[in-house]
Amino acid sequence: MQPPPYGGPHASEPVAPAPVPEVPNSVRLSGVTKTYPNGKAALIDVDLVIPSGDFVFLVGPSGAGKSTLIKLLVRDEKASEGSVEVAGFDLGRMRRKEVPLLRRRIGIVFQDFRLLPRKTVYENVAFALEVTGTPRSLVEPSVERALALVGLTEQSRQRPDELSGGEMQRTAIARAMVHDPRLIIADEPTGNLDPLISWEIIQLLLRINEMGTTVMMATHDAEVVTALRRRVVALEDGRIVRDEVGGYHREY
């Protein structure tokens, strides 16, 4: 009698692969409507899924609902109807005291930078950790890593009024990344920058996305969107009218 194959008498039987842990979507909106007290519906029956690791442009004219959508994602506002899930959190069921936990998993980058003028680059980035009670022993390595990522190690002791517009936005991106978030929301991050610096910021966001972080970028910059050929979610009058890979405008 032949000996059993290596591994025992059942080794020749097919072995089921170990289950792959499910990675939650970064964003899921189902039937979301947001109506303000004055009766204005800013979002109407919005369904949107952004898988982890995706890069998405959010486009549309002023008043289309982009800002309201972002406010829902960071829990500045609550949906009037429907469900909003971000980074594994159900925002409709979230208690107020849990909101800081959500915001540690989301990095926000604004058009106007929103840096603290009396703090250095290092201090602006560190402040994002300090206000969440991060142990002091973890602050310095986290800040240094974030500054290295955006190329601002040498500018760490400068204040915002000593920086160029591009450097200020890089500081804002470092601050957004210092928590190692799952999702970066960039709200018109190139709106105050000249075209050359804008492309540098876009390349930085693309590199962050390649590292595994989901990126949602709201923008009016048609040239950038069309050149990059990424997923485009277009809003008009509070509704998603297009969700496809392509340029800023629909292509026929």
C-alpha positions as CSV (number, residue, x, y, z in Angstrom):
1,M,0.0,0.0,0.0
2,Q,1.3,3.4,-0.9
3,P,1.8,5.8,2.0
4,P,-0.7,8.7,2.1
5,P,0.4,11.9,0.5
6,Y,2.4,14.3,2.7
7,G,0.0,15.9,5.1
8,G,-2.1,12.9,6.1
9,P,-4.8,10.8,4.6
10,H,-7.0,13.7,3.6
11,A,-4.3,15.8,2.0
12,S,-5.4,14.9,-1.5
13,E,-8.8,16.4,-0.9
14,P,-9.3,20.0,-2.1
15,V,-8.9,22.5,0.7
16,A,-11.1,25.5,0.8
17,P,-9.2,28.8,0.7
18,A,-9.2,30.9,3.8
19,P,-11.9,33.5,3.6
20,V,-10.6,37.0,2.6
21,P,-11.6,39.6,5.1
22,E,-14.2,41.9,3.6
23,V,-12.9,45.5,3.2
24,P,-15.8,47.9,3.9
25,N,-16.6,50.5,1.3
26,S,-15.2,54.0,2.2
27,V,-18.6,55.6,1.4
28,R,-22.1,54.2,0.9
29,L,-25.2,56.5,0.5
30,S,-28.6,54.8,0.0
31,G,-31.7,56.9,-0.8
32,V,-30.2,60.0,0.8
33,T,-32.2,63.2,0.8
34,K,-31.3,66.4,2.6
35,T,-33.9,69.0,3.1
36,Y,-33.2,72.2,5.1
37,P,-35.7,73.9,7.4
38,N,-36.6,76.5,4.7
39,G,-37.8,73.6,2.5
40,K,-34.9,73.6,0.1
41,A,-33.9,70.1,-1.0
42,A,-30.1,70.1,-1.3
43,L,-29.8,66.4,-2.1
44,I,-32.6,64.2,-3.5
45,D,-32.6,60.4,-3.4
46,V,-28.8,60.0,-3.8
47,D,-27.3,56.5,-4.1
48,L,-23.5,56.4,-4.1
49,V,-20.9,53.7,-3.3
50,I,-17.2,54.5,-3.2
51,P,-15.1,51.3,-2.7
52,S,-12.0,51.5,-0.5
53,G,-9.0,52.7,-2.5
54,D,-11.0,54.5,-5.2
55,F,-10.2,58.0,-6.6
56,V,-13.4,60.0,-7.4
57,F,-13.9,63.5,-8.7
58,L,-17.1,65.2,-7.5
59,V,-18.2,67.8,-10.0
60,G,-21.2,70.0,-10.7
61,P,-22.2,73.6,-10.8
62,S,-22.4,75.8,-7.8
63,G,-25.5,74.9,-5.8
64,A,-25.6,71.3,-7.2
65,G,-25.2,69.8,-3.7
66,K,-21.5,69.0,-3.5
67,S,-20.9,71.0,-0.3
68,T,-24.0,69.4,1.4
69,L,-22.7,65.9,0.4
70,I,-19.4,66.6,2.0
71,K,-21.0,67.9,5.2
72,L,-23.0,64.7,5.4
73,L,-19.8,62.6,5.0
74,V,-18.1,64.3,7.9
75,R,-21.2,64.4,10.0
76,D,-21.6,68.2,10.0
77,E,-25.1,67.6,8.8
78,K,-27.5,64.6,9.1
79,A,-29.5,63.2,6.2
80,S,-33.2,63.9,6.3
81,E,-33.9,60.5,4.7
82,G,-31.8,57.5,3.8
83,S,-28.6,56.1,5.2
84,V,-25.0,57.3,5.1
85,E,-22.0,55.0,5.9
86,V,-18.5,56.3,6.0
87,A,-15.3,54.3,6.9
88,G,-17.4,51.6,8.6
89,F,-19.6,54.0,10.6
90,D,-23.4,54.3,10.2
91,L,-23.7,58.1,10.5
92,G,-27.5,58.0,11.1
93,R,-27.0,56.0,14.2
94,M,-23.9,57.7,15.4
95,R,-24.0,59.5,18.7
96,R,-22.4,62.9,19.0
97,K,-19.6,61.7,21.2
98,E,-18.6,59.2,18.5
99,V,-18.1,61.8,15.8
100,P,-14.4,62.4,16.7
101,L,-13.8,58.7,16.1
102,L,-15.2,59.1,12.6
103,R,-13.1,62.2,11.9
104,R,-9.9,60.4,12.8
105,R,-10.6,58.1,9.8
106,I,-11.3,61.0,7.5
107,G,-8.8,63.7,6.3
108,I,-10.2,67.0,5.0
109,V,-8.4,69.4,2.7
110,F,-9.9,72.8,2.0
111,Q,-9.5,75.4,-0.7
112,D,-8.5,78.1,1.8
113,F,-6.0,75.8,3.7
114,R,-7.4,76.8,7.2
115,L,-4.0,76.8,8.8
116,L,-3.4,78.3,12.2
117,P,-1.4,81.5,11.4
118,R,0.7,81.6,14.6
119,K,1.8,78.0,14.5
120,T,4.6,76.5,12.4
121,V,4.1,73.9,9.8
122,Y,5.1,71.2,12.3
123,E,2.7,72.6,14.9
124,N,-0.2,72.9,12.5
125,V,0.2,69.2,11.7
126,A,0.8,68.2,15.3
127,F,-2.3,70.1,16.4
128,A,-4.5,67.6,14.5
129,L,-3.2,64.9,16.8
130,E,-3.0,66.8,20.0
131,V,-6.7,67.8,20.0
132,T,-7.6,64.1,19.7
133,G,-5.5,63.1,22.7
134,T,-2.8,61.3,20.8
135,P,0.1,60.3,23.2
136,R,3.0,62.7,23.0
137,S,5.3,59.8,22.1
138,L,3.4,59.2,18.9
139,V,3.0,62.8,17.8
140,E,6.6,63.4,16.6
141,P,7.1,60.3,14.4
142,S,3.6,60.7,12.9
143,V,4.2,64.4,12.1
144,E,7.6,63.7,10.6
145,R,6.2,61.0,8.5
146,A,3.4,63.2,7.2
147,L,5.8,66.1,6.4
148,A,8.1,63.7,4.6
149,L,5.2,62.5,2.5
150,V,4.3,66.0,1.2
151,G,8.0,67.1,0.9
152,L,8.0,69.8,3.7
153,T,10.5,68.4,6.1
154,E,12.8,71.4,5.6
155,Q,9.9,73.9,6.0
156,S,8.7,72.4,9.3
157,R,9.7,75.5,11.4
158,Q,8.2,78.1,9.0
159,R,4.8,79.8,9.6
160,P,2.0,80.0,7.0
161,D,2.9,83.6,6.1
162,E,6.4,82.4,5.1
163,L,5.0,79.7,2.7
164,S,3.9,79.7,-0.9
165,G,0.3,78.7,-1.8
166,G,1.5,75.3,-2.8
167,E,3.4,74.8,0.4
168,M,0.3,75.9,2.5
169,Q,-1.8,73.3,0.7
170,R,0.9,70.6,1.2
171,T,0.8,71.5,4.9
172,A,-3.0,71.1,4.9
173,I,-2.6,67.7,3.2
174,A,0.0,66.6,5.8
175,R,-2.4,67.6,8.5
176,A,-5.1,65.5,6.8
177,M,-2.9,62.5,6.5
178,V,-1.3,62.6,10.0
179,H,-4.0,60.3,11.3
180,D,-3.4,57.8,8.5
181,P,-7.1,58.1,7.4
182,R,-9.0,55.7,5.2
183,L,-10.6,58.6,3.3
184,I,-9.3,62.0,2.1
185,I,-12.0,64.5,1.1
186,A,-10.4,67.4,-0.9
187,D,-12.8,70.3,-1.4
188,E,-11.5,72.4,-4.3
189,P,-7.9,71.9,-3.2
190,T,-6.5,73.7,-6.2
191,G,-8.9,76.5,-6.4
192,N,-6.5,79.1,-5.1
193,L,-3.4,77.8,-6.9
194,D,-1.9,78.5,-10.3
195,P,-2.0,75.7,-12.9
196,L,1.5,74.4,-12.4
197,I,1.2,74.2,-8.6
198,S,-2.3,72.7,-9.0
199,W,-0.8,69.8,-11.0
200,E,1.8,69.2,-8.2
201,I,-1.0,69.0,-5.6
202,I,-3.0,66.6,-7.9
203,Q,0.1,64.4,-8.3
204,L,0.4,64.3,-4.5
205,L,-3.2,63.2,-4.1
206,L,-2.7,60.5,-6.7
207,R,0.3,59.2,-4.8
208,I,-1.7,59.2,-1.6
209,N,-4.4,57.2,-3.4
210,E,-1.8,54.7,-4.7
211,M,-0.8,54.1,-1.1
212,G,-4.3,52.8,-0.5
213,T,-6.2,55.8,0.8
214,T,-9.5,56.6,-0.8
215,V,-9.7,60.1,-2.3
216,M,-12.8,62.1,-3.1
217,M,-12.0,65.5,-4.7
218,A,-14.6,68.1,-5.4
219,T,-13.5,70.4,-8.1
220,H,-14.5,72.8,-10.9
221,D,-11.2,72.2,-12.8
222,A,-12.4,70.6,-16.0
223,E,-8.9,70.4,-17.4
224,V,-7.6,68.3,-14.5
225,V,-10.6,66.0,-14.5
226,T,-10.5,65.4,-18.2
227,A,-6.8,64.8,-18.3
228,L,-6.8,62.2,-15.5
229,R,-9.7,60.0,-16.8
230,R,-10.8,58.8,-13.3
231,R,-14.2,58.1,-12.0
232,V,-16.5,61.2,-12.2
233,V,-19.6,61.7,-10.1
234,A,-21.6,64.6,-11.3
235,L,-24.3,66.4,-9.3
236,E,-27.0,68.7,-10.7
237,D,-29.9,70.1,-8.6
238,G,-29.2,67.7,-5.8
239,R,-29.2,64.5,-7.9
240,I,-26.4,62.4,-9.3
241,V,-26.8,62.7,-13.1
242,R,-23.6,60.9,-14.1
243,D,-21.3,58.3,-12.5
244,E,-18.6,57.0,-14.9
245,V,-15.0,57.1,-15.8
246,G,-14.3,59.9,-18.2
247,G,-13.9,63.7,-18.5
248,Y,-15.5,66.6,-16.7
249,H,-18.3,66.7,-19.2
250,R,-20.4,63.8,-20.6
251,E,-18.9,62.3,-23.7
252,Y,-21.2,61.1,-26.5
